[in-house]
Each structure stands twice: as structure tokens, then as C-alpha cells.
Amino acid sequence: MRRPKITVIGSSNTDLVAKVPKLPSPGETVMGTDFIIAPGGKGANQAVATARIGGDVTFVAKIGIDDNGNRSLENFKKDGINTDFVFQTDEAPSGVALIFVDKNGENMLVPVPGSNGKLCPNDIDKARIAIEKADIVVLQLEIPLETVEYAIKIAYKANVPIVLNPAPARKLEPDLIKMVSYITPNETEAEILTDIKVVDDHTVEKSGKKLLEFGANTAIITLGKRGAMVVTNNSSELVPAFAVKAVDATAAGDAFTGGFAYAIATGKDVISSARFGNAVAGLTVTKMGAQPSMPTKDELEDFLRNAEVNI
């Protein structure tokens, strides 16, 4: 079977992860128990997630000319990712993210964009062929919004399906959302996008329908350990998560988006694709770190043979 061509446009960070008994309150000092340094960034996480399960992935990003950037570039190549459009700059250091993870796997993140903030429309022009020839294009919001908008317009004009993970959360214009095939916010992001307080299944569905009113073709709202709500013009369906013991939820949303995009690009329907995304996310939260926790295709297939869903 031909490997689907997936172009991911977004951020690359080095994650500084501290394991803590509980997440600190403002002004509180909490002693950590473990510390790791791992490759991360929403765009890079999604690119790695998709590549490891079989995607033919091209990553478009901007990293610094520094040790963190060089390590990231080396890691992408190890995962078989096409790095022709991973640009290096001396205008800013590579991005970093400070992350606290508590004993239940819940987390707090502080990304510092660095070179991610330098990815510009001119860089997207250089990668135009990778966008126009892709089976699907994946984007997030850790790079400048004008760059996201520019890339979406190119993909839309070329009739390439677009998956937008609207994180970190911010308001988006309906004119942008209407070009998006699949939008994958979590509950907080859906709330910010739609001004609908998300507290239960009814309000999750309501916010999803609001995104469709804005013009999105399909809204998939991720719900953590509960799974994901798929909202289309014809139906709304909760796709349950898989039962796992969570260790670190840091990259769960990225894993879901990468897995979902891969499944859609292989021709699966949206519900099957959401279930596939749940499986990638489920495996990811069982390990520490963002990219180190992304499963391989063999690990995913073994997991799917034996997994049970949360009811």
C-alpha cells in the first residue's frame, strides 16, 4: 500500500519536563521528583507521530542554529521525516517548552517560541510543492498566525484536505475556519473558539456545531480520557478513548491529531480515523516525554489487537 504523503507545518521545541507530586499554585514551590529533556513542539510531535506509524512525512518548520536545533534536525532524520523545509535561522534560538507533570499525568506547559516565531510566508512559498502534492496538510498555532493562514490558503486552493489543531487556543476568523476540512480542538480550545462553556456532552456537541457554522467541514473535539466527539453536518458521535494507565498527557492531543490525519489520508472514514487517533494518543500517555512516547506502527498494531475502550 502506498504511504500517504502528509505535510506538517508547525513548531519544534526542546521540552524541559519536571515530574511533580502536584501542579503548583501561583507563588507555590513544589519539589520535583524527576527531570528529563526531550524533543517536542506541537508541529514536530505531530510529524513524528505520523511518521512512526507509516506516513511519508514532510515537516516545514524553523529552528535555531544551536545545539537544540541540531539535535531536533538529527531526530527528524532518524524518524525518516523529509527535512528539506526545516529551515535554520540565527535570528532566534530554537524554541523551548517548560512542562510540569503531576502524579496523575496532568500537565502545565509554558512554550517559549524562539525560532518558531520566525517561520514566515516566504518559507511557506519555498515549501509550496510539498503542500500542493500532499494527501493531507496538518497545522497548529505555535507559529505566526499569518503563516498558518498563508499555508491554509495554498492547500485549500490546491484542494488538499487540511487538519487544523487550534492550539494554543486563540480566536480565529470564520473565513479561515471555512477552509479547514477537520478542526481538532480540546474542550478549552473549543470554548475559546466558540464562546460556548463546555461542561458536558451537550455543550461539547453544541460547540462542535458552532465550528461547523463557522464553516469547518468536520469538528473533532478531544476529551482526554473520555475520547473524542466527532461532529459533522449529519451526526454527532462520542468515540471512546482506550483504557490505559496515564503517565504523562503532554503530547496526547498531538498524538491524536497525527494519528487522525494519517488515518484520513489512508482513506478511513472520520469515525474510524478518530478511533485510530485515540489509539495513538492512548499509547502515548503511557510514557514520559512528547516525541519519545510516540508509538511505532508495530506497537500500535499490537495495542489495537488487545486494547479495551473506556465506557
C-alpha positions as a Markdown table, in Angstrom:
| # | Residue | x | y | z |
|---|---|---|---|---|
| 1 | Met | 0.0 | 0.0 | 0.0 |
| 2 | Arg | 1.3 | 3.5 | -0.9 |
| 3 | Arg | 2.3 | 5.5 | 2.1 |
| 4 | Pro | 0.2 | 8.6 | 2.4 |
| 5 | Lys | 2.0 | 11.9 | 1.8 |
| 6 | Ile | 1.5 | 14.2 | 4.8 |
| 7 | Thr | 2.9 | 17.7 | 5.2 |
| 8 | Val | 3.1 | 19.0 | 8.7 |
| 9 | Ile | 3.7 | 22.7 | 9.2 |
| 10 | Gly | 4.5 | 24.0 | 12.7 |
| 11 | Ser | 6.7 | 24.3 | 15.7 |
| 12 | Ser | 9.7 | 22.4 | 17.1 |
| 13 | Asn | 10.8 | 22.8 | 20.7 |
| 14 | Thr | 13.1 | 21.2 | 23.3 |
| 15 | Asp | 10.9 | 20.2 | 26.2 |
| 16 | Leu | 12.2 | 20.6 | 29.8 |
| 17 | Val | 9.9 | 18.3 | 31.8 |
| 18 | Ala | 9.7 | 18.1 | 35.6 |
| 19 | Lys | 7.7 | 15.4 | 37.3 |
| 20 | Val | 6.0 | 16.8 | 40.4 |
| 21 | Pro | 3.6 | 15.4 | 43.1 |
| 22 | Lys | 1.1 | 18.1 | 42.3 |
| 23 | Leu | 0.9 | 21.1 | 39.9 |
| 24 | Pro | 2.0 | 24.3 | 41.7 |
| 25 | Ser | -0.4 | 27.1 | 42.5 |
| 26 | Pro | 0.7 | 30.7 | 42.0 |
| 27 | Gly | 3.5 | 31.6 | 44.3 |
| 28 | Glu | 3.9 | 28.0 | 45.5 |
| 29 | Thr | 7.2 | 26.0 | 45.3 |
| 30 | Val | 6.7 | 22.3 | 44.7 |
| 31 | Met | 9.8 | 20.0 | 44.8 |
| 32 | Gly | 10.2 | 17.9 | 41.6 |
| 33 | Thr | 10.9 | 14.2 | 41.6 |
| 34 | Asp | 12.2 | 13.6 | 38.1 |
| 35 | Phe | 13.5 | 15.7 | 35.2 |
| 36 | Ile | 14.0 | 14.9 | 31.5 |
| 37 | Ile | 15.0 | 16.9 | 28.4 |
| 38 | Ala | 13.1 | 15.6 | 25.3 |
| 39 | Pro | 12.3 | 16.8 | 21.8 |
| 40 | Gly | 8.8 | 18.4 | 21.5 |
| 41 | Gly | 6.8 | 21.2 | 19.9 |
| 42 | Lys | 3.3 | 20.6 | 18.6 |
| 43 | Gly | 4.2 | 20.5 | 14.9 |
| 44 | Ala | 7.2 | 18.3 | 15.5 |
| 45 | Asn | 5.2 | 16.0 | 17.7 |
| 46 | Gln | 2.6 | 15.5 | 15.1 |
| 47 | Ala | 5.2 | 15.0 | 12.4 |
| 48 | Val | 6.9 | 12.3 | 14.4 |
| 49 | Ala | 3.7 | 10.6 | 15.4 |
| 50 | Thr | 2.6 | 10.4 | 11.8 |
| 51 | Ala | 6.0 | 9.2 | 10.5 |
| 52 | Arg | 6.4 | 6.5 | 13.1 |
| 53 | Ile | 3.0 | 4.9 | 12.2 |
| 54 | Gly | 3.8 | 4.8 | 8.5 |
| 55 | Gly | 3.3 | 8.3 | 7.0 |
| 56 | Asp | 5.5 | 9.7 | 4.3 |
| 57 | Val | 6.0 | 13.0 | 6.2 |
| 58 | Thr | 7.5 | 16.3 | 5.2 |
| 59 | Phe | 8.0 | 18.8 | 8.0 |
| 60 | Val | 8.0 | 22.6 | 7.5 |
| 61 | Ala | 9.5 | 24.5 | 10.4 |
| 62 | Lys | 12.2 | 26.9 | 11.6 |
| 63 | Ile | 14.8 | 26.0 | 14.2 |
| 64 | Gly | 17.8 | 27.8 | 15.6 |
| 65 | Ile | 21.4 | 27.4 | 14.6 |
| 66 | Asp | 22.2 | 25.9 | 18.0 |
| 67 | Asp | 22.6 | 22.6 | 19.8 |
| 68 | Asn | 18.8 | 22.2 | 20.4 |
| 69 | Gly | 18.1 | 22.9 | 16.7 |
| 70 | Asn | 20.8 | 20.5 | 15.5 |
| 71 | Arg | 19.6 | 17.7 | 17.8 |
| 72 | Ser | 16.0 | 18.2 | 16.6 |
| 73 | Leu | 17.1 | 18.0 | 12.9 |
| 74 | Glu | 19.0 | 14.8 | 13.6 |
| 75 | Asn | 16.0 | 13.3 | 15.4 |
| 76 | Phe | 13.7 | 14.1 | 12.5 |
| 77 | Lys | 16.0 | 12.4 | 10.1 |
| 78 | Lys | 16.2 | 9.3 | 12.3 |
| 79 | Asp | 12.4 | 9.1 | 12.1 |
| 80 | Gly | 12.5 | 9.2 | 8.3 |
| 81 | Ile | 11.0 | 12.7 | 8.0 |
| 82 | Asn | 11.8 | 14.8 | 5.0 |
| 83 | Thr | 13.6 | 17.9 | 6.4 |
| 84 | Asp | 14.1 | 19.8 | 3.1 |
| 85 | Phe | 12.0 | 22.6 | 4.5 |
| 86 | Val | 13.2 | 22.6 | 8.1 |
| 87 | Phe | 14.9 | 26.0 | 8.0 |
| 88 | Gln | 17.6 | 27.1 | 10.4 |
| 89 | Thr | 18.0 | 30.8 | 11.5 |
| 90 | Asp | 20.4 | 32.9 | 13.5 |
| 91 | Glu | 17.6 | 35.4 | 14.3 |
| 92 | Ala | 16.4 | 33.5 | 17.4 |
| 93 | Pro | 17.3 | 30.4 | 19.4 |
| 94 | Ser | 15.3 | 27.2 | 19.0 |
| 95 | Gly | 12.0 | 27.1 | 20.8 |
| 96 | Val | 11.7 | 25.5 | 24.3 |
| 97 | Ala | 8.8 | 24.5 | 26.5 |
| 98 | Leu | 8.8 | 24.2 | 30.3 |
| 99 | Ile | 6.5 | 21.4 | 31.4 |
| 100 | Phe | 5.3 | 20.2 | 34.8 |
| 101 | Val | 3.6 | 16.8 | 35.0 |
| 102 | Asp | 1.8 | 15.6 | 38.2 |
| 103 | Lys | 1.4 | 12.1 | 39.5 |
| 104 | Asn | -1.9 | 11.6 | 37.5 |
| 105 | Gly | -0.3 | 12.6 | 34.2 |
| 106 | Glu | -1.9 | 16.1 | 34.1 |
| 107 | Asn | 0.4 | 18.9 | 33.0 |
| 108 | Met | 1.1 | 22.6 | 32.7 |
| 109 | Leu | 3.1 | 24.0 | 29.8 |
| 110 | Val | 4.9 | 27.2 | 29.1 |
| 111 | Pro | 6.2 | 27.3 | 25.5 |
| 112 | Val | 8.8 | 29.9 | 24.5 |
| 113 | Pro | 8.5 | 30.3 | 20.7 |
| 114 | Gly | 12.0 | 31.4 | 19.8 |
| 115 | Ser | 12.7 | 30.5 | 16.2 |
| 116 | Asn | 9.1 | 29.1 | 15.7 |
| 117 | Gly | 8.1 | 32.8 | 15.7 |
| 118 | Lys | 10.3 | 33.4 | 12.7 |
| 119 | Leu | 8.6 | 30.9 | 10.3 |
| 120 | Cys | 7.1 | 33.2 | 7.7 |
| 121 | Pro | 5.0 | 33.1 | 4.5 |
| 122 | Asn | 8.2 | 33.3 | 2.4 |
| 123 | Asp | 9.3 | 30.0 | 4.0 |
| 124 | Ile | 5.9 | 28.5 | 3.1 |
| 125 | Asp | 6.4 | 29.6 | -0.5 |
| 126 | Lys | 9.6 | 27.6 | -0.6 |
| 127 | Ala | 7.6 | 24.5 | 0.6 |
| 128 | Arg | 4.7 | 25.1 | -1.7 |
| 129 | Ile | 5.3 | 21.9 | -3.7 |
| 130 | Ala | 5.2 | 19.8 | -0.5 |
| 131 | Ile | 1.8 | 21.4 | 0.4 |
| 132 | Glu | 0.2 | 21.1 | -3.1 |
| 133 | Lys | 1.4 | 17.4 | -3.6 |
| 134 | Ala | 0.3 | 16.2 | -0.1 |
| 135 | Asp | -2.6 | 13.9 | 0.6 |
| 136 | Ile | -3.3 | 16.0 | 3.7 |
| 137 | Val | -1.8 | 19.0 | 5.4 |
| 138 | Val | -1.6 | 19.4 | 9.2 |
| 139 | Leu | -1.1 | 22.7 | 11.1 |
| 140 | Gln | -1.3 | 24.1 | 14.6 |
| 141 | Leu | -0.9 | 27.6 | 16.2 |
| 142 | Glu | 2.6 | 27.7 | 17.7 |
| 143 | Ile | 3.8 | 29.6 | 14.7 |
| 144 | Pro | 2.7 | 33.1 | 13.5 |
| 145 | Leu | -1.0 | 33.2 | 12.5 |
| 146 | Glu | -0.2 | 34.9 | 9.2 |
| 147 | Thr | 2.0 | 31.9 | 8.3 |
| 148 | Val | -0.8 | 29.5 | 9.2 |
| 149 | Glu | -3.3 | 31.5 | 7.1 |
| 150 | Tyr | -0.9 | 31.6 | 4.2 |
| 151 | Ala | -0.3 | 27.8 | 4.2 |
| 152 | Ile | -4.0 | 27.1 | 4.6 |
| 153 | Lys | -4.8 | 29.2 | 1.5 |
| 154 | Ile | -2.3 | 27.3 | -0.6 |
| 155 | Ala | -3.6 | 23.9 | 0.5 |
| 156 | Tyr | -7.2 | 25.0 | 0.1 |
| 157 | Lys | -6.6 | 26.3 | -3.5 |
| 158 | Ala | -4.9 | 23.0 | -4.3 |
| 159 | Asn | -7.9 | 21.0 | -3.0 |
| 160 | Val | -5.7 | 19.4 | -0.3 |
| 161 | Pro | -7.6 | 18.4 | 2.9 |
| 162 | Ile | -6.5 | 20.4 | 5.9 |
| 163 | Val | -6.3 | 19.3 | 9.6 |
| 164 | Leu | -6.0 | 22.3 | 11.9 |
| 165 | Asn | -5.2 | 21.7 | 15.6 |
| 166 | Pro | -6.1 | 25.1 | 17.0 |
| 167 | Ala | -3.6 | 25.1 | 19.9 |
| 168 | Pro | -2.5 | 27.1 | 21.7 |
| 169 | Ala | -6.1 | 28.4 | 21.8 |
| 170 | Arg | -6.9 | 31.7 | 20.2 |
| 171 | Lys | -9.8 | 33.3 | 18.4 |
| 172 | Leu | -9.9 | 32.5 | 14.6 |
| 173 | Glu | -11.8 | 34.2 | 11.9 |
| 174 | Pro | -14.6 | 32.2 | 10.2 |
| 175 | Asp | -13.0 | 33.0 | 6.8 |
| 176 | Leu | -10.1 | 30.9 | 8.0 |
| 177 | Ile | -12.1 | 28.1 | 9.6 |
| 178 | Lys | -14.2 | 27.6 | 6.5 |
| 179 | Met | -11.1 | 26.5 | 4.5 |
| 180 | Val | -10.4 | 23.8 | 7.1 |
| 181 | Ser | -11.5 | 20.2 | 6.5 |
| 182 | Tyr | -11.0 | 18.9 | 10.0 |
| 183 | Ile | -10.6 | 21.0 | 13.2 |
| 184 | Thr | -9.3 | 19.2 | 16.3 |
| 185 | Pro | -9.6 | 21.4 | 19.5 |
| 186 | Asn | -9.7 | 20.1 | 23.0 |
| 187 | Glu | -12.5 | 21.3 | 25.3 |
| 188 | Thr | -10.7 | 24.5 | 26.4 |
| 189 | Glu | -9.8 | 25.4 | 22.8 |
| 190 | Ala | -13.4 | 24.7 | 21.7 |
| 191 | Glu | -14.7 | 27.1 | 24.4 |
| 192 | Ile | -12.3 | 29.9 | 23.3 |
| 193 | Leu | -13.2 | 29.4 | 19.6 |
| 194 | Thr | -17.0 | 29.4 | 20.1 |
| 195 | Asp | -17.7 | 31.2 | 23.4 |
| 196 | Ile | -19.7 | 28.2 | 24.5 |
| 197 | Lys | -18.9 | 26.9 | 28.0 |
| 198 | Val | -18.1 | 23.2 | 27.6 |
| 199 | Val | -19.2 | 21.2 | 30.6 |
| 200 | Asp | -20.9 | 18.1 | 29.3 |
| 201 | Asp | -21.7 | 16.1 | 26.1 |
| 202 | His | -24.5 | 18.5 | 25.1 |
| 203 | Thr | -22.2 | 21.6 | 25.2 |
| 204 | Val | -19.4 | 19.7 | 23.5 |
| 205 | Glu | -21.8 | 18.9 | 20.7 |
| 206 | Lys | -23.1 | 22.5 | 20.7 |
| 207 | Ser | -19.6 | 23.9 | 20.4 |
| 208 | Gly | -18.8 | 21.5 | 17.6 |
| 209 | Lys | -21.9 | 22.6 | 15.7 |
| 210 | Lys | -20.8 | 26.2 | 16.1 |
| 211 | Leu | -17.5 | 25.4 | 14.5 |
| 212 | Leu | -19.5 | 23.9 | 11.6 |
| 213 | Glu | -21.5 | 27.1 | 11.4 |
| 214 | Phe | -18.2 | 29.0 | 11.1 |
| 215 | Gly | -17.5 | 26.8 | 8.0 |
| 216 | Ala | -15.4 | 23.8 | 9.1 |
| 217 | Asn | -16.3 | 20.6 | 7.4 |
| 218 | Thr | -15.9 | 18.4 | 10.5 |
| 219 | Ala | -15.1 | 19.2 | 14.1 |
| 220 | Ile | -13.4 | 16.6 | 16.4 |
| 221 | Ile | -13.3 | 17.8 | 20.0 |
| 222 | Thr | -10.8 | 15.8 | 22.0 |
| 223 | Leu | -11.9 | 15.0 | 25.6 |
| 224 | Gly | -8.9 | 13.5 | 27.2 |
| 225 | Lys | -9.5 | 10.1 | 28.9 |
| 226 | Arg | -13.1 | 10.1 | 27.6 |
| 227 | Gly | -12.1 | 10.1 | 23.9 |
| 228 | Ala | -13.3 | 12.5 | 21.2 |
| 229 | Met | -16.6 | 13.9 | 20.0 |
| 230 | Val | -17.0 | 13.8 | 16.2 |
| 231 | Val | -19.4 | 16.4 | 14.9 |
| 232 | Thr | -20.5 | 16.6 | 11.3 |
| 233 | Asn | -23.4 | 18.1 | 9.5 |
| 234 | Asn | -25.2 | 14.8 | 9.7 |
| 235 | Ser | -24.4 | 13.4 | 13.2 |
| 236 | Ser | -22.5 | 13.7 | 16.4 |
| 237 | Glu | -20.8 | 10.7 | 18.0 |
| 238 | Leu | -18.6 | 10.2 | 21.0 |
| 239 | Val | -15.7 | 7.9 | 20.1 |
| 240 | Pro | -14.5 | 6.4 | 23.4 |
| 241 | Ala | -10.8 | 6.5 | 24.5 |
| 242 | Phe | -8.9 | 3.4 | 25.2 |
| 243 | Ala | -8.3 | 2.2 | 28.8 |
| 244 | Val | -4.7 | 2.9 | 29.7 |
| 245 | Lys | -2.7 | 4.0 | 32.8 |
| 246 | Ala | -1.7 | 7.6 | 32.1 |
| 247 | Val | 1.9 | 8.6 | 33.0 |
| 248 | Asp | 2.2 | 11.9 | 31.0 |
| 249 | Ala | -0.5 | 13.5 | 29.0 |
| 250 | Thr | 1.8 | 16.1 | 27.5 |
| 251 | Ala | 1.6 | 15.2 | 23.8 |
| 252 | Ala | -1.8 | 13.4 | 23.8 |
| 253 | Gly | -3.5 | 15.9 | 21.6 |
| 254 | Asp | -0.6 | 15.9 | 19.1 |
| 255 | Ala | -0.6 | 12.1 | 19.0 |
| 256 | Phe | -4.4 | 12.1 | 18.3 |
| 257 | Thr | -4.1 | 14.7 | 15.6 |
| 258 | Gly | -1.2 | 12.9 | 13.9 |
| 259 | Gly | -2.9 | 9.5 | 14.1 |
| 260 | Phe | -6.2 | 11.0 | 12.9 |
| 261 | Ala | -4.6 | 12.7 | 9.9 |
| 262 | Tyr | -2.7 | 9.5 | 8.9 |
| 263 | Ala | -5.9 | 7.5 | 9.1 |
| 264 | Ile | -7.9 | 10.1 | 7.0 |
| 265 | Ala | -5.1 | 10.1 | 4.4 |
| 266 | Thr | -5.3 | 6.3 | 4.1 |
| 267 | Gly | -9.0 | 6.6 | 3.2 |
| 268 | Lys | -10.6 | 5.7 | 6.6 |
| 269 | Asp | -13.9 | 7.3 | 7.5 |
| 270 | Val | -13.9 | 10.0 | 10.1 |
| 271 | Ile | -15.2 | 7.8 | 13.0 |
| 272 | Ser | -12.6 | 5.1 | 12.3 |
| 273 | Ser | -10.0 | 7.8 | 12.0 |
| 274 | Ala | -10.9 | 9.3 | 15.4 |
| 275 | Arg | -10.7 | 5.8 | 16.9 |
| 276 | Phe | -7.3 | 5.4 | 15.3 |
| 277 | Gly | -6.2 | 8.8 | 16.7 |
| 278 | Asn | -7.5 | 7.7 | 20.2 |
| 279 | Ala | -5.2 | 4.6 | 20.0 |
| 280 | Val | -2.1 | 6.7 | 19.1 |
| 281 | Ala | -2.9 | 9.1 | 22.0 |
| 282 | Gly | -3.7 | 6.2 | 24.4 |
| 283 | Leu | -0.3 | 4.6 | 23.8 |
| 284 | Thr | 1.5 | 8.0 | 24.0 |
| 285 | Val | 0.3 | 8.9 | 27.5 |
| 286 | Thr | 1.7 | 5.6 | 28.9 |
| 287 | Lys | 5.2 | 7.0 | 28.7 |
| 288 | Met | 7.1 | 10.2 | 29.7 |
| 289 | Gly | 8.0 | 12.9 | 27.2 |
| 290 | Ala | 6.5 | 14.1 | 24.0 |
| 291 | Gln | 8.3 | 12.6 | 21.0 |
| 292 | Pro | 9.9 | 9.7 | 23.0 |
| 293 | Ser | 6.4 | 8.4 | 23.8 |
| 294 | Met | 5.1 | 8.4 | 20.2 |
| 295 | Pro | 4.4 | 4.7 | 19.2 |
| 296 | Thr | 5.8 | 2.8 | 16.2 |
| 297 | Lys | 3.5 | 1.1 | 13.7 |
| 298 | Asp | 4.2 | -2.3 | 15.3 |
| 299 | Glu | 3.5 | -1.1 | 18.8 |
| 300 | Leu | 0.2 | 0.5 | 17.6 |
| 301 | Glu | -1.0 | -2.7 | 15.8 |
| 302 | Asp | -0.2 | -4.8 | 18.8 |
| 303 | Phe | -2.1 | -2.3 | 21.1 |
| 304 | Leu | -5.1 | -2.3 | 18.8 |
| 305 | Arg | -5.3 | -6.1 | 18.9 |
| 306 | Asn | -5.6 | -6.2 | 22.7 |
| 307 | Ala | -7.0 | -2.8 | 23.8 |
| 308 | Glu | -10.3 | -2.1 | 25.5 |
| 309 | Val | -12.1 | 1.2 | 25.4 |
| 310 | Asn | -13.3 | 3.3 | 28.3 |
| 311 | Ile | -17.0 | 3.0 | 28.8 |
